[in-house]
Amino acid sequence: MVHPLAMALTLQRLDPERHRRRLQLLAELAGAKAVRGRLQPRQVRGDRLRELIATRRRLAS
């Protein structure tokens, strides 16, 4: 029986277009992850600030 990974590697070699699309997709995912990593600290800060404001409003009422 052929190992699934060996079969996948063989299929990849047989289909260069599929391999190229896969590499492109992985590059796009890595780029999206990098952008999300840069934006997330701002979002976390904003979320924390909104939470503090809501808590103060609850305590003030």
Buried (B, 14 or more C-beta within 10 A) or exposed (E): EEEEEEEEEEEEEEEEEEEEEEEEEEEEEEEEEEEEEEEEEEEEEEEEEEEEEEEEEEEEE
